[in-house]
């Protein structure tokens, strides 16, 4: 199984963690923005990361890839079968990919991607506005749905946890600190999920890469 992308993307990072939790061997072919790689273009016609090739079966979109891996390798289950638990898992995955990352992406692109990798200034006004006006509402929501347990859905890790925690790495990459005094549940929860071995290697590699490109 071949995965195209970079774990600097929260979507690629999510798929890598999902596969690792299932002990699925993925070969990660690292690609950058606007990469002309023909295999990547074939698997992802709109050039969005990640893209996936399983012996000629091509697929794009992180959620689609995770659902494919779940169907092909059902144990351990990361997408619950029970109706309400499955619905909540899919909701949190969608929330992370759209609502959460739209906010995080405004900060990450303009503070990190544009100046470091595209050689141009980012829109810091847009980044600051996302951090000041949008992020607090998202954190308030998460603080209200994260309870005393370790996971978002039931008593076991699911795709929901991997999807929601992943963009918090990008927040850290662009210098955003979540205050534990205001959001103790969010800080505890994301710290615990991101400390799992399925995330740790990607984060270590990303930190080293950013240090080299500083």
PyMOL commands that set and color helices and strands:
alter all, ss='L'
color gray80, all
select helices_A, chain A and resi 10-21+38-43+62-72+83-117+124-145+159-173+184-194+197-213
alter helices_A, ss='H'
color red, helices_A
select strands_A, chain A and resi 2-4+27-29+51-54+57-60
alter strands_A, ss='S'
color yellow, strands_A
deselect
rebuild
show_as cartoon
